[in-house]
């Protein structure tokens, strides 16, 4: 939590020098059973809400936080959000007052709530992101070393190794075109989650919902994808036979 929040608070131009703050936790992730808390301790006593920790203008703050949530939900470990984080509340949490539910009248806050809803559904419905929390077969880096672009990509697997998803996160405000990542040999992938979707308040940079696998080796895999990665965004991709 502390490493990743410190990373997310940085201006994206500086993030390439702190890339290991996102990847370091996986060194010891399977030595114990972990909860991944974005706890109330981080959003009280003058520390600011999660939203206000993010750099940039209002749109970038929301985009950063959405990308961060995709990264968190993709990681091994059970998830925990403090009250108000699910709507992108700007104020610190206050145990003496109600949450700022009126914020849901505003599109960016509505979008944040929709993303958390869909990530919760993904976690509930996809064994790939819930069954492999406590063993190293449930997680595999695709590329953890692209600090120059501040992009991370990894696989999550269920107990059945044929059930998996690919997670890709871009922590810069630049869209990455024709970005190649290695994947197992399947036909293609559909987008389960794109945090830059207009539904969530994003700029709607996407891959038309489906990406065909190419028989070009990359990152130790026999096949690869050529992706458009949206700015300040996270993608969750699932194997699929066709765009339908």
C-alpha positions as CSV (number, residue, x, y, z in Angstrom):
1,X,0.0,0.0,0.0
2,X,2.6,2.5,1.0
3,X,4.9,1.9,-2.0
4,X,2.1,1.9,-4.5
5,X,0.4,5.0,-3.1
6,X,3.8,6.8,-3.1
7,X,4.2,5.8,-6.7
8,X,0.8,7.0,-7.7
9,X,1.3,10.4,-6.0
10,X,4.2,11.1,-8.3
11,X,3.9,13.2,-11.5
12,X,3.9,10.6,-14.3
13,X,7.1,12.1,-15.7
14,X,8.9,10.8,-12.6
15,X,7.3,7.4,-12.4
16,X,9.8,5.6,-14.6
17,X,12.5,6.1,-11.8
18,X,10.2,4.4,-9.3
19,X,8.9,1.5,-11.3
20,X,10.0,-1.1,-8.7
21,X,7.5,0.4,-6.1
22,X,4.8,-1.4,-8.1
23,X,6.6,-4.6,-8.7
24,X,8.4,-5.1,-5.4
25,X,5.4,-6.6,-3.5
26,X,5.3,-9.6,-5.8
27,X,8.7,-10.8,-4.5
28,X,7.1,-11.9,-1.2
29,X,3.4,-12.1,-2.2
30,X,3.1,-15.9,-1.9
31,X,4.9,-16.3,1.4
32,X,1.7,-15.4,3.4
33,X,-2.0,-14.8,2.7
34,X,-2.4,-11.1,2.0
35,X,-5.1,-8.5,2.1
36,X,-4.5,-5.5,-0.1
37,X,-6.0,-2.6,1.9
38,X,-6.5,1.0,0.9
39,X,-7.4,1.5,4.5
40,X,-8.9,4.3,6.5
41,X,-5.5,5.1,7.9
42,X,-4.5,6.6,4.5
43,X,-7.5,8.9,4.2
44,X,-7.7,10.6,7.6
45,X,-5.6,12.9,9.8
46,X,-4.7,15.3,7.1
47,X,-3.4,12.7,4.6
48,X,-6.2,13.5,2.1
49,X,-8.5,11.2,0.2
50,X,-7.2,8.7,-2.4
51,X,-8.5,11.1,-5.1
52,X,-6.6,14.1,-3.8
53,X,-3.4,12.1,-3.6
54,X,-3.4,11.7,-7.3
55,X,-1.4,14.2,-9.5
56,X,-2.7,16.3,-12.3
57,X,-6.0,18.1,-13.1
58,X,-9.4,16.7,-12.2
59,X,-9.6,14.4,-15.2
60,X,-6.1,13.0,-14.6
61,X,-6.8,12.5,-10.9
62,X,-9.8,10.3,-11.7
63,X,-7.9,8.5,-14.5
64,X,-5.0,7.8,-12.2
65,X,-7.3,6.4,-9.5
66,X,-9.2,4.2,-11.9
67,X,-5.9,2.8,-13.3
68,X,-4.8,2.2,-9.7
69,X,-7.9,0.3,-8.9
70,X,-7.5,-2.0,-11.9
71,X,-3.9,-2.7,-10.8
72,X,-5.0,-3.4,-7.2
73,X,-7.8,-5.8,-8.3
74,X,-5.5,-7.6,-10.6
75,X,-2.9,-8.3,-8.0
76,X,-2.9,-11.4,-5.8
77,X,-4.6,-10.8,-2.5
78,X,-8.0,-9.9,-1.1
79,X,-9.2,-6.3,-1.6
80,X,-10.2,-3.7,0.9
81,X,-11.4,-0.1,0.2
82,X,-12.3,2.4,2.8
83,X,-15.7,4.1,2.7
84,X,-15.9,6.8,0.1
85,X,-13.1,5.4,-2.1
86,X,-15.6,3.7,-4.3
87,X,-17.1,7.0,-5.4
88,X,-13.9,9.1,-5.6
89,X,-14.7,11.2,-2.6
90,X,-12.5,14.3,-2.4
91,X,-12.9,14.9,1.3
92,X,-11.2,12.8,3.9
93,X,-13.3,10.1,5.6
94,X,-15.1,11.4,8.6
95,X,-16.7,9.0,11.0
96,X,-19.0,11.7,12.3
97,X,-20.6,12.4,9.0
98,X,-22.3,10.7,6.0
99,X,-20.3,10.0,2.9
100,X,-20.7,12.6,0.1
101,X,-23.4,10.6,-1.8
102,X,-24.4,13.8,-3.6
103,X,-21.2,13.5,-5.6
104,X,-22.9,10.7,-7.6
105,X,-24.8,13.5,-9.4
106,X,-21.5,14.2,-11.2
107,X,-20.4,12.0,-14.2
108,X,-16.8,11.4,-13.0
109,X,-17.9,10.1,-9.6
110,X,-20.6,8.0,-11.3
111,X,-18.0,6.5,-13.5
112,X,-15.7,5.7,-10.5
113,X,-18.6,3.9,-8.8
114,X,-19.4,1.9,-12.0
115,X,-15.7,0.9,-12.3
116,X,-15.6,-0.4,-8.7
117,X,-18.9,-2.2,-9.3
118,X,-17.5,-3.9,-12.4
119,X,-14.2,-4.8,-10.7
120,X,-16.1,-6.3,-7.8
121,X,-18.2,-8.3,-10.3
122,X,-15.0,-9.4,-12.1
123,X,-13.5,-10.6,-8.8
124,X,-16.7,-12.5,-7.9
125,X,-17.3,-14.1,-11.3
126,X,-13.7,-14.8,-12.6
127,X,-11.8,-17.6,-10.9
128,X,-8.7,-16.3,-12.7
129,X,-8.5,-13.2,-10.3
130,X,-9.7,-14.9,-7.1
131,X,-8.6,-18.5,-7.0
132,X,-4.8,-18.0,-7.4
133,X,-4.3,-15.4,-4.6
134,X,-2.1,-17.7,-2.4
135,X,0.2,-19.6,-4.8
136,X,2.7,-18.5,-7.4
137,X,0.9,-20.5,-10.2
138,X,-1.9,-17.9,-10.0
139,X,0.4,-15.0,-11.1
140,X,2.9,-14.5,-13.8
141,X,4.6,-11.3,-15.0
142,X,4.5,-10.7,-18.7
143,X,6.6,-7.6,-18.6
144,X,7.6,-6.0,-15.2
145,X,10.5,-4.1,-16.6
146,X,9.1,-1.5,-18.9
147,X,10.0,1.4,-16.7
148,X,10.6,3.7,-19.7
149,X,6.9,3.6,-20.6
150,X,5.6,3.0,-17.0
151,X,3.6,0.0,-18.3
152,X,3.1,-3.3,-16.4
153,X,1.5,-6.4,-17.7
154,X,0.8,-9.8,-16.1
155,X,-1.3,-12.9,-16.2
156,X,-3.7,-14.2,-13.5
157,X,-4.7,-17.8,-13.6
158,X,-7.3,-20.0,-11.9
159,X,-6.7,-23.4,-10.6
160,X,-7.5,-24.6,-14.1
161,X,-4.5,-23.1,-16.0
162,X,-6.6,-22.7,-19.1
163,X,-8.6,-20.0,-17.3
164,X,-6.7,-16.8,-17.2
165,X,-6.8,-13.1,-17.8
166,X,-4.2,-10.5,-18.9
167,X,-3.9,-7.2,-17.0
168,X,-2.1,-4.3,-18.6
169,X,-1.7,-0.9,-16.8
170,X,-0.3,2.3,-18.3
171,X,0.7,4.9,-15.7
172,X,1.4,7.8,-18.1
173,X,-1.0,10.2,-19.8
174,X,0.2,9.0,-23.2
175,X,-1.7,6.3,-25.1
176,X,0.6,3.5,-26.3
177,X,-0.1,2.5,-29.8
178,X,1.0,-0.9,-31.3
179,X,2.3,-2.0,-27.9
180,X,3.3,-5.7,-28.0
181,X,3.0,-8.1,-25.1
182,X,3.5,-11.9,-25.1
183,X,0.5,-14.2,-24.4
184,X,-0.3,-17.9,-24.4
185,X,-1.5,-19.4,-27.7
186,X,-5.2,-18.6,-28.0
187,X,-7.3,-17.1,-30.8
188,X,-7.8,-13.6,-29.3
189,X,-8.8,-11.5,-26.3
190,X,-11.8,-9.4,-25.5
191,X,-11.8,-6.4,-23.1
192,X,-13.5,-7.2,-19.8
193,X,-12.4,-3.9,-18.2
194,X,-11.0,-0.8,-19.8
195,X,-10.8,2.0,-17.1
196,X,-10.6,4.6,-19.9
197,X,-14.0,3.7,-21.2
198,X,-16.5,6.5,-21.5
199,X,-18.8,4.6,-19.2
200,X,-16.3,5.3,-16.4
201,X,-15.5,8.9,-17.3
202,X,-12.5,8.1,-19.6
203,X,-11.5,9.2,-23.0
204,X,-12.7,6.0,-24.7
205,X,-9.3,4.9,-26.2
206,X,-9.8,1.2,-26.8
207,X,-9.2,-1.9,-28.9
208,X,-12.7,-2.1,-30.4
209,X,-13.5,-4.7,-27.7
210,X,-11.4,-7.5,-29.2
211,X,-7.7,-8.1,-30.1
212,X,-6.5,-10.9,-32.4
213,X,-3.5,-13.0,-31.2
214,X,-0.5,-12.9,-33.6
215,X,1.9,-15.8,-34.0
216,X,4.8,-13.6,-33.1
217,X,6.8,-14.6,-30.0
218,X,7.3,-12.0,-27.2
219,X,8.3,-12.0,-23.5
220,X,8.9,-15.8,-23.6
221,X,5.5,-16.6,-25.0
222,X,4.9,-18.2,-28.4
223,X,2.3,-15.5,-29.4
224,X,1.6,-11.9,-28.7
225,X,-0.9,-9.1,-28.8
226,X,-0.5,-5.7,-30.4
227,X,-2.4,-3.4,-28.2
228,X,-3.6,0.2,-27.9
229,X,-3.1,1.0,-24.3
230,X,-5.2,4.0,-23.2
231,X,-3.6,6.9,-21.2
232,X,-3.6,6.5,-17.4
233,X,-5.6,3.3,-17.6
234,X,-5.8,-0.4,-16.9
235,X,-7.1,-3.2,-19.1
236,X,-8.3,-6.6,-18.2
237,X,-8.4,-9.0,-21.2
238,X,-9.9,-12.5,-21.4
239,X,-9.3,-15.2,-24.0
240,X,-12.2,-15.3,-26.5
241,X,-12.6,-17.1,-29.8
242,X,-14.2,-14.2,-31.8
243,X,-15.4,-10.6,-31.3
244,X,-18.8,-11.9,-30.5
